[in-house]
Amino acid sequence: MTHTRDASHTTSALIDTLSQDLRPVALLAHPIWRAFGWVLVALGFASAMVWAIGLRPDLSDQLRDPRFMLEQGAALATGFCAAVAALALTIPASPLWLRILPLLPGAAWISALGVGCLRDWVNAGPAGLALSPDMACFFYIALIGSLPALVMALMLRRGAVLYPNWSLAAGGLAAAAIGNFALRLFHMQDAALMVLVWQMGSVLLLAALSGALGHWVLRRSALDPALS
């Protein structure tokens, strides 16, 4: 009996010792609410960049164009939904629908640009599908998406690093989509094929590059206390 009592006392003392310096775990907010906060930061930075560069002179006309508004709305929705998906991927057992959320607005975005290509071809023939280099798209999308991407990486590091490549790819997609949304407010390039190739292409390329770095960025930060 004494031996049992001593063992129980030792176990209790061990538990007390192990739990002495533990800090309570703060639960993360729902990915949708966290994504709202991220979008506010991203749009704030994008607005500052657009203001610094200057609005396109025909913006008032573009805002009355249903095609322009549809493409912009789809880009913004893709950015938000990709942010939700990225954050959901760091939560164990998060619902599948949260993880694939950007597929719907992304498909709508690509479809709108595809319909625009068809309309340009009908209206102007082969000239409507002319393609010329426009590397400024990649530069500006990457520039405007840089701070949102950094903020997203920091937010992802607070969760569980379960799918580092997919998480950072979705985060990169979110940041690049916001960058593209802002780009079209000052960059006068509205030919659907040009937008599809150079702008959508830049968005997808940046998302792929982010995904390729996901394991290095998120896994390293999770394992290195100095980076956390």
Contacts in CASP RR format, 6 or more apart in sequence:
PFRMAT RR
TARGET T0000
AUTHOR 0000-0000-0000
METHOD contacts of the structure
MODEL  1
MTHTRDASHTTSALIDTLSQDLRPVALLAHPIWRAFGWVLVALGFASAMV
WAIGLRPDLSDQLRDPRFMLEQGAALATGFCAAVAALALTIPASPLWLRI
LPLLPGAAWISALGVGCLRDWVNAGPAGLALSPDMACFFYIALIGSLPAL
VMALMLRRGAVLYPNWSLAAGGLAAAAIGNFALRLFHMQDAALMVLVWQM
GSVLLLAALSGALGHWVLRRSALDPALS
28 34 0 8 1.000
28 91 0 8 1.000
28 158 0 8 1.000
28 159 0 8 1.000
31 84 0 8 1.000
31 85 0 8 1.000
31 87 0 8 1.000
31 88 0 8 1.000
31 91 0 8 1.000
31 94 0 8 1.000
31 98 0 8 1.000
32 84 0 8 1.000
32 98 0 8 1.000
34 87 0 8 1.000
34 155 0 8 1.000
35 80 0 8 1.000
35 83 0 8 1.000
35 84 0 8 1.000
35 87 0 8 1.000
36 80 0 8 1.000
38 83 0 8 1.000
38 87 0 8 1.000
38 148 0 8 1.000
38 151 0 8 1.000
38 152 0 8 1.000
38 155 0 8 1.000
38 174 0 8 1.000
39 79 0 8 1.000
39 80 0 8 1.000
39 83 0 8 1.000
39 178 0 8 1.000
41 147 0 8 1.000
41 148 0 8 1.000
41 151 0 8 1.000
42 145 0 8 1.000
42 147 0 8 1.000
42 148 0 8 1.000
42 151 0 8 1.000
42 174 0 8 1.000
42 175 0 8 1.000
42 178 0 8 1.000
43 178 0 8 1.000
45 144 0 8 1.000
45 145 0 8 1.000
45 147 0 8 1.000
45 148 0 8 1.000
46 144 0 8 1.000
46 145 0 8 1.000
46 148 0 8 1.000
46 178 0 8 1.000
46 179 0 8 1.000
46 181 0 8 1.000
46 182 0 8 1.000
47 182 0 8 1.000
49 143 0 8 1.000
49 144 0 8 1.000
49 182 0 8 1.000
50 182 0 8 1.000
50 185 0 8 1.000
50 186 0 8 1.000
53 186 0 8 1.000
54 186 0 8 1.000
55 185 0 8 1.000
55 186 0 8 1.000
56 62 0 8 1.000
56 185 0 8 1.000
56 186 0 8 1.000
56 187 0 8 1.000
56 188 0 8 1.000
57 188 0 8 1.000
58 188 0 8 1.000
59 185 0 8 1.000
62 68 0 8 1.000
62 184 0 8 1.000
62 190 0 8 1.000
63 69 0 8 1.000
67 112 0 8 1.000
67 116 0 8 1.000
67 119 0 8 1.000
68 184 0 8 1.000
68 190 0 8 1.000
70 112 0 8 1.000
71 109 0 8 1.000
71 112 0 8 1.000
71 113 0 8 1.000
71 184 0 8 1.000
71 195 0 8 1.000
72 181 0 8 1.000
72 184 0 8 1.000
73 181 0 8 1.000
74 105 0 8 1.000
74 106 0 8 1.000
74 108 0 8 1.000
74 109 0 8 1.000
74 112 0 8 1.000
75 109 0 8 1.000
75 177 0 8 1.000
75 178 0 8 1.000
75 180 0 8 1.000
75 181 0 8 1.000
75 184 0 8 1.000
76 177 0 8 1.000
76 178 0 8 1.000
76 181 0 8 1.000
77 105 0 8 1.000
77 106 0 8 1.000
77 108 0 8 1.000
77 109 0 8 1.000
78 102 0 8 1.000
78 105 0 8 1.000
78 106 0 8 1.000
78 109 0 8 1.000
78 173 0 8 1.000
78 174 0 8 1.000
78 177 0 8 1.000
79 102 0 8 1.000
79 105 0 8 1.000
79 173 0 8 1.000
79 174 0 8 1.000
79 175 0 8 1.000
79 177 0 8 1.000
79 178 0 8 1.000
79 181 0 8 1.000
80 174 0 8 1.000
81 101 0 8 1.000
81 102 0 8 1.000
81 104 0 8 1.000
81 105 0 8 1.000
81 106 0 8 1.000
82 101 0 8 1.000
82 102 0 8 1.000
82 170 0 8 1.000
82 171 0 8 1.000
82 172 0 8 1.000
82 173 0 8 1.000
82 174 0 8 1.000
82 177 0 8 1.000
82 207 0 8 1.000
83 152 0 8 1.000
83 170 0 8 1.000
83 171 0 8 1.000
83 174 0 8 1.000
84 98 0 8 1.000
84 101 0 8 1.000
84 102 0 8 1.000
85 98 0 8 1.000
85 99 0 8 1.000
85 100 0 8 1.000
85 101 0 8 1.000
85 102 0 8 1.000
85 170 0 8 1.000
85 171 0 8 1.000
86 152 0 8 1.000
86 156 0 8 1.000
86 167 0 8 1.000
86 168 0 8 1.000
86 170 0 8 1.000
86 171 0 8 1.000
86 172 0 8 1.000
86 173 0 8 1.000
86 174 0 8 1.000
87 155 0 8 1.000
87 156 0 8 1.000
88 94 0 8 1.000
88 95 0 8 1.000
88 98 0 8 1.000
88 99 0 8 1.000
88 101 0 8 1.000
89 99 0 8 1.000
89 162 0 8 1.000
89 163 0 8 1.000
89 166 0 8 1.000
89 167 0 8 1.000
89 170 0 8 1.000
90 156 0 8 1.000
90 158 0 8 1.000
90 159 0 8 1.000
90 160 0 8 1.000
90 161 0 8 1.000
90 162 0 8 1.000
90 167 0 8 1.000
91 159 0 8 1.000
91 160 0 8 1.000
92 160 0 8 1.000
92 162 0 8 1.000
102 170 0 8 1.000
102 173 0 8 1.000
102 174 0 8 1.000
109 200 0 8 1.000
110 196 0 8 1.000
110 200 0 8 1.000
113 192 0 8 1.000
113 195 0 8 1.000
113 196 0 8 1.000
113 200 0 8 1.000
114 192 0 8 1.000
114 196 0 8 1.000
115 192 0 8 1.000
116 192 0 8 1.000
117 129 0 8 1.000
117 192 0 8 1.000
117 193 0 8 1.000
117 196 0 8 1.000
119 192 0 8 1.000
120 128 0 8 1.000
120 129 0 8 1.000
120 191 0 8 1.000
120 192 0 8 1.000
120 193 0 8 1.000
121 128 0 8 1.000
121 129 0 8 1.000
128 191 0 8 1.000
128 193 0 8 1.000
129 193 0 8 1.000
130 191 0 8 1.000
130 193 0 8 1.000
131 193 0 8 1.000
131 194 0 8 1.000
131 197 0 8 1.000
132 194 0 8 1.000
134 189 0 8 1.000
134 194 0 8 1.000
134 198 0 8 1.000
135 198 0 8 1.000
136 187 0 8 1.000
137 183 0 8 1.000
137 187 0 8 1.000
137 189 0 8 1.000
137 198 0 8 1.000
137 199 0 8 1.000
137 202 0 8 1.000
138 198 0 8 1.000
138 202 0 8 1.000
138 205 0 8 1.000
138 206 0 8 1.000
140 179 0 8 1.000
140 182 0 8 1.000
140 183 0 8 1.000
140 187 0 8 1.000
141 176 0 8 1.000
141 179 0 8 1.000
141 180 0 8 1.000
141 183 0 8 1.000
141 199 0 8 1.000
141 202 0 8 1.000
141 203 0 8 1.000
141 206 0 8 1.000
142 176 0 8 1.000
142 202 0 8 1.000
142 206 0 8 1.000
144 178 0 8 1.000
144 179 0 8 1.000
144 182 0 8 1.000
144 183 0 8 1.000
145 175 0 8 1.000
145 176 0 8 1.000
145 178 0 8 1.000
145 179 0 8 1.000
146 175 0 8 1.000
148 174 0 8 1.000
148 175 0 8 1.000
148 178 0 8 1.000
148 179 0 8 1.000
149 171 0 8 1.000
149 172 0 8 1.000
149 175 0 8 1.000
149 176 0 8 1.000
149 210 0 8 1.000
152 171 0 8 1.000
152 172 0 8 1.000
152 174 0 8 1.000
152 175 0 8 1.000
153 168 0 8 1.000
153 171 0 8 1.000
153 217 0 8 1.000
153 218 0 8 1.000
156 167 0 8 1.000
156 168 0 8 1.000
156 171 0 8 1.000
156 218 0 8 1.000
157 218 0 8 1.000
157 221 0 8 1.000
157 222 0 8 1.000
157 228 0 8 1.000
161 167 0 8 1.000
161 218 0 8 1.000
161 219 0 8 1.000
161 222 0 8 1.000
164 214 0 8 1.000
164 215 0 8 1.000
164 217 0 8 1.000
164 218 0 8 1.000
164 219 0 8 1.000
165 211 0 8 1.000
165 212 0 8 1.000
165 214 0 8 1.000
165 215 0 8 1.000
166 211 0 8 1.000
167 214 0 8 1.000
167 218 0 8 1.000
168 210 0 8 1.000
168 211 0 8 1.000
168 213 0 8 1.000
168 214 0 8 1.000
168 217 0 8 1.000
168 218 0 8 1.000
169 207 0 8 1.000
169 208 0 8 1.000
169 210 0 8 1.000
169 211 0 8 1.000
169 214 0 8 1.000
170 207 0 8 1.000
171 207 0 8 1.000
171 210 0 8 1.000
172 206 0 8 1.000
172 207 0 8 1.000
172 210 0 8 1.000
172 211 0 8 1.000
173 203 0 8 1.000
173 204 0 8 1.000
173 206 0 8 1.000
173 207 0 8 1.000
173 210 0 8 1.000
175 206 0 8 1.000
175 210 0 8 1.000
176 202 0 8 1.000
176 203 0 8 1.000
176 204 0 8 1.000
176 206 0 8 1.000
176 207 0 8 1.000
177 203 0 8 1.000
180 199 0 8 1.000
180 200 0 8 1.000
180 202 0 8 1.000
180 203 0 8 1.000
183 199 0 8 1.000
184 190 0 8 1.000
184 195 0 8 1.000
184 199 0 8 1.000
189 195 0 8 1.000
189 198 0 8 1.000
189 199 0 8 1.000
220 227 0 8 1.000
221 227 0 8 1.000
221 228 0 8 1.000
222 228 0 8 1.000
END
